[in-house]
């Protein structure tokens, strides 16, 4: 028998590791894709299923509500029950629910399926991120892995707008959901084949899931996200909105009190005080706010002011996605040369410059002249900043808390997105209403969008001011810099500004 050459011995494990990382990144891509792929298809979905305007918004909000509220629970379940097990279960539920959404013939069926999709996504996102951390030890390998992960997941939001337009104008709106289901099924098969089995542990030594903490925090987050979602549509003083905020305050305060007394809490205090985890999550919430605002207001400006169609608006997301991927890939390189804090500040500054540029958009413009430049700046800056922040939020935690840390950073991004969109939407609507008596409708809308983009730049300034907190809390570990961008992801309540 002939011995296998050394280069071929090393090539096989390397190829398997690359394929495994691709499967995990694809899982996150599916989650972030589903936050935006429906938006362009909403008018066609409304006509096909017979949705009201309120029901149309719930096609988007049901997914985001379940996703944002259950991420902490999904992350902790991954730590306690096994990350591969939770990931595959989430992918299976996600795939079935997506296909069911495409087959829906009544509004309640569609909203129920979208809710189930959000539950699956809440299991997928933290489990996949913690597996990336587990399979890549600290150092250059982890930096590269998280850069790839971030680039792919960061492109999901832009790809969703593009695919939504193509599928809606092509085979029809059901395929917006069927495509997500088929994609998730393919990722599930790859995960089963490639991702190593969970380590076997003595069931008696494994901490029990904190049921009381899970119920209180999930209920509190549901109330909070619902209130933020409804505020953009009904107003901040609506009784239901105020009641939701009140319930959220009570439930989340109860959660804090319960956690102090539990022997194995859902969210241990040691996690928030570990390294730069706390400050990184705070800045991540701010970035989630501006990221969601960009993906919400940019297509609206293009369609309602510039008069382009869904497909053209979707195609214009390609430069944004490309810039995001390039920024994500460059983040580890920049961090090694500039240090993590300077790299993060650079990402925030580039984004802020892009949003300031967007705050000057005209009511009569073109994509190439007025949008391409700022979109490239914002996309590249987002890629760099999200990679840095996710690395700070997950790289220094104990291995037993990796899933929970992944759930926490996704939760803060989702909640930040909900708060940001509610506030930005309120500002845009107010500026549009104030300008309407004196300006044509498209010019008044433009005033509203300008205000939203200007506030986004200010939010990034606040994030830059908070960045030194990461330096004070972080440990000197240059290899633990990189991480993952938005998954988008992003919670995107449908409170359109007309």
N, C-alpha and C positions, 0 to 999 in steps of 0.2 A: 504494500500500500504506500501511496505517496503522502507525505505530510502536506497539510494546507499551508501555503505561503503566509508569512506573518501579515503582509498587507491585506490579504483577503480575510484573515481572521479578524482584523480590526475593522475592516470595511463593513462586515455584516452587522455587528452591534451598532456601528455608527449609523447605518442606514435605518435600522430598527428604531433608534433613538429619534432620528429625524422624522420618521413616519409617525411615531407616537406623539411627538410635539405637534405635528401637523393636525393630528386627530383632535388633540386637546384645544388647539387654537381654533379649529373648525367648530367645535362645540360652542365656544364663546362667540364666534362669528354668527352662528345661528341665533343665539340669544339677542345679540345687538341688532341683527338684521330685522328681527320681528318687532322691534320698537318703532321702526320707520317704514317698513315695506307696505303697511296698510294705509298710511296717510294719503298717498296719491290715489289709491283705489276707493276711498270712502264714498265719493258720489256714485260710482258704479255699484258698490256694495249696498248703498241705500236703496237704489232702484231695484236691485235684484232680490233683496230680502224684505223690502217694505219697512225700512227703518225710519223713525222720526229723527229730527235733528238731535234730540237728546240721546236717542238710541245710537245714532252714528258716533257720538263722542264716546259712548261706552264701549264701542268696539276697540277703541284705543285704550281707554282708561281701565277696563277690566284686566287687561294684561299687565299694565303698569302697576295697578293696585296690588294684585296678588304677588307680582315679582318683588316690588319694593318692600312689602310688609313681611315677606317670608324669608328674605335673604339671611338674616341672622340665624333663624331656625335651620335653614338649609346648610349653612356653614357648620353649625354645631353638630347637626346630624352626620355630616361627612366625617367629622373628627371622631364621633362615637361609634358610628355604625359601619364605617369604611368608606373611603373616598371613591373608590371605583364602583362600589355597590350603589352609592347615592347618585353618582354621575350616570350610570347606565339606567337606573330607575327614572331619573329625571328626563333623560333623552327619550326613553320609551313613552312616558306620559306626554312629553312635548310633541312627539311625532304623531301619536294617535289624536291628540287634541287638535293639532293643526289640520289634519285630514278631515276631522269632524267639522271644523269651522268651514272648510270649503264645501262640505256637503249640506250645511245648514240651510233650512228652508223657512225658518222663522227667527225673529230677532232674539228670543230667549235662548234658542239653540246656539246661535252665533256667540252671544255674550258669555254663555256658560262654557263653551269650548275655548274662548279666549282666556277666561279665568283659569281654566285647567292648564292652558299653555303657560300662563304666568307662574303657576305653581311648579311646573316642570322646570322652567327657567331659573327659579329660585334655588333649585337643587343643583342645576348644571353649573352655574357661574362660580360659586365658591368651591365646589368640588374640583372642577377643572383647574382653577388657579392653584389650589393647594397641591394637586398632583404635579403640576409644573414645578412647584417648589420642592416637592419630595423627590422627584426624579432627577433634579439638577442641583448638585451641591453648590454652596457659595463659591464664587469665583467667576472667571470668564465664561464658563459653560452656562451658569445661571444667567449671567448678564446677556449673553447671546439669546438664550431661550426666551427670556422675558421680553427682549427687544422684538423677536419674531412674534411672540404672543401678542404683544401690544400693537404691532403693525397690523396684524390680521384682524384682531378684534376691533381696532379703531376704525377700520374701513367698513365695518358692518353697517353703521348708520347711513353712510353715503351710498353704499351698495343697495341698501333697502329702498331708498328713494328711486334709484335707477331701475332696479328689477321690478318694483311696483308699477312704474310707468310702462315698462316693456310688456309685462304680463297682462296688465289691465287692457292695453290697446291691442294685445295679441290674442291669446286663447281665452281671456276673460278673467274677471275678478276671483272666481274660485281657485284659480291656479296661483294666486298670491299666497294662499294658505297651503295648497297641495305641494307647492315647491318647497315650502318650509318643512312640511312633514316628510317628504321624500329625502331632503337633505339631512334631516335629523336621523332618519333611519339608516342612511349610509354612514353617518358619523358613529351611530350606535354600533353597527357591525365592525367598524374599524377599531372602536374602543375595546370591544370584547376581545378582538384578536390581538391588539397591540399593547394595551395597558396592563402592567403586571397586577396580579391579584393582590388584594389587601393583605397585610401581614396578619397572621393568626394570633389572637390574643385571648387570654383567659377571660371569659365573660364576667366572672366574678370580680376581676380587677378593673373592669371598665366602669367609669362613672356613669350614673344614670342620667338620662336626659331630664333637665329641669323643666318639668311640665308646667308648673305655676308661672315661672318666669317666661316660658315660651308663650303661654296664653296671654299674659298681660302685655308683653312687648309687641306681640303680633297684633292684638286688638288695638293697642295704642297707635301703632304705625298705620293700621288700616284707617283709623279715625283721622289721623293727621293727613295722610295722603288724600283721603276722600275730601277733607275740608279744603286742602289746597287746590284739588282738581275742581271742586264746585265753585271756589272763590272767583276763578277767572270767568265763570259763566254767570253766576248769580250775584256776585258782589261780595265784598268782605263783611258787610253788615247783615247779610242774609241769616235768618234764625238757624237754618240748618247748618250753615257754615260755622257760625259761632258755637252751636251745639257740638259740632264735630271737633272743633279746637278744644272746647272745654273737656270733652270726653278723653281726647288725646292727652291733655295735661294731667288729668286724674290718673289715667291708666299708666302713663309713663312714669309718673311720680311713684305709683304703687310698685311698678317694676323695679325702680331703684331701691325702694325699701325692702322688697322681697329679696333682691339679690344680695343685700348686705347680710342676710340671715341664712342663706342657703349654703350648705357645705360644698356643693358642686354647682355654682351658679352658671346660668347660660352665658353671661357676659362677665367674666372675672375682672375685677378692678386692675389686676396685674397686667392685663392686656393693654389697657389705655395708657398705663404709665410705663410701658416697655419701650425704651428707645424713643423714636420719633413717631410712634403709632398715632398718638392723640393729635399732635399738630398736623401730621400728614393727612389724616381724615378730615380735619377742619378745612384745610386748603382744598382738598378733593371735593368737598361739598360746593365750594365756590366755583371750581372748574366745571362741575356737573351743571351748575346753573347756566353758565354762559354757553356750554356745549349744546345743551338742549335748546336754548334760545336760538342759536345759530341754525340748527336743523329745522326749527319750526318757522322762523321768520324769513329765512332766505328763500325757500320755495314759495311762500306766500307773496313776497315782493315780486318774484319773477312772474308768477301767474296772475296776480291781481293788479299789479302796476305795469309791468312790462308786457303782459299779455301773451306769454309763451304757454305752450301746452304741457301736459304732465310728462310726456316723454322727453321733451327738450329740457324741462326743469330737472329731470332725473339725470340726463346725460351731463348736465353742467356740474353734477356732484363728483364726476370722475377726477378733475384736478384737485378737489378738496381731499378725496380719498388718497390720491397719489402723494400729495404733500404730507398727509398724516402718516402714511406708511414710511416715507423717507425720514420724517422727524423721529418716528419711533425707532427706526434702525440706527439713526445717528446718535440717539441719546446715550447709549453706553460708551461710545467713542468720546463724545463731548465730556461725559462725566469723568473719564480717566484723565482728560487733559485739563479741564477747568475745575473739577471737583463737583460734587452733587448739588451744592447750594447755588453756585454760580450758573450751573447748567439749568437748574429749575428757574432761576431768575431770568435767564435768557429766554427760555420758553415762554414765560409769562409776558415778558416785554414784547416779544415778536407777536404774540396773540393780541396784546393790547393795541399795538400799532395797526394790526389788521382791522380790529373793531373800530378804531378811530377813523380809519379810511372808509369803512362801511357806513359810518355815521354821516358821511357826505354824499351818499347815493342820491342821484337825481330822480325825478319822476318820469323822465324820458331818457333812457340810457340803453346800453348794450352790455352783454356779459363780458365780452373781450375787453372793452374799454373801462368799465366801471366796477366789475366784480372779480375778474380773474386775479388781479394783483392782491387785493385784500383776502380773497379766499385762500390763496397759496400761503400767505403769511399766517392766517389763523390756523390752517390745517397743520403746517409744520410746527408751529408753536404748541398746538394741542398735543401732537405726538410726543414731543420732547417732555412736556410738563406731566402728562399722564403716566408716562413710563417712569419718570423720577418719583412721582408721588406714590404710585402703587408699590414700587420697590421699598420705599421708606415705610409703607404701611404694613408690609408682610414679611420683609426679609429678616427682621430681628426678633420675631416671635418664637416661642417654643414650638417644636414640631407638633406637640399635642394640640396646639391652638391654631394651626395653619389654616384649617377650614374656616374656623370662626373669624380669623383675621381677613380672609378673603371675602366672607359674607359681610363683615363690617365695612370694608372699603367700598364694596358694591352698594351697600345700603346708604352710606353717606353720599355717594354719587347720585343715587336715585332720589333721595330726599332733597338733596341740593337742587337737582333738576326740577323737581316738583315746585319747590319754593321759588326758584328762579323763573320758571315759566309763568307761574301765577303773578309774580311781581312785575316781570317784564311785559306780560300781556295786559295787566292793568294800566301800566304806564303808556304802552302803545295805544291802547283804546282811548285813554284820556287825552293824549296829544292829538289823536285823530279827530276826536269830537271837538276839541278846542279849535282846530284848524278848519273844520268842515264849513262853517259859515262863510269863510273868505276865500277858500281854495276849491278847485275841482276835486272830485272824489279821489282820483289817483294821487294827486299832490297831497291831499290830507292823509291818505294812507302812508305815503312816503314819510311824512313828518312823524307818524307813530313809529315806524320801523327805525328811523334815524335815532329816535329817543331810546329805543330798546338796545340798539347797538352801542350807543354812547354809554348807557348804564352798564353794559357788559364790560366795556373797557375800564370803568371805574371799579367794578367788582374785581377785576384782575389786579388792579392797583392795591386793593385791600389784601388780596392773596400774596402779592409781593411783600407787603409790609409784615405779613405773618410768617414769611419764609424763614427769617432768622431763628424762629422758635425751633425749627427742625434741626438747625445746626447745634443749638444748645442741648437738645435732647438726644440727638443721634450719636451712636457710637462710631468711632473712626474705623469704618469698614468699607473702603472704596469699592470692594467687589460686590457689595450688596445694594448698589445704586439702582439698577434698572427695574422696570416693572411693566404694567399694562395700562394702555389708554382706555378711553371710555367704552365701554362696552355699550357705547354706547351708549352705550347703552343707554340708555337714557330713558328716563320716564317722561313721557310726552303727553300730558293731558291735552285733549283736543278742545281748546278754548280759542277758536280762531278769531282774529281781529278783522272785522269787515269795514 
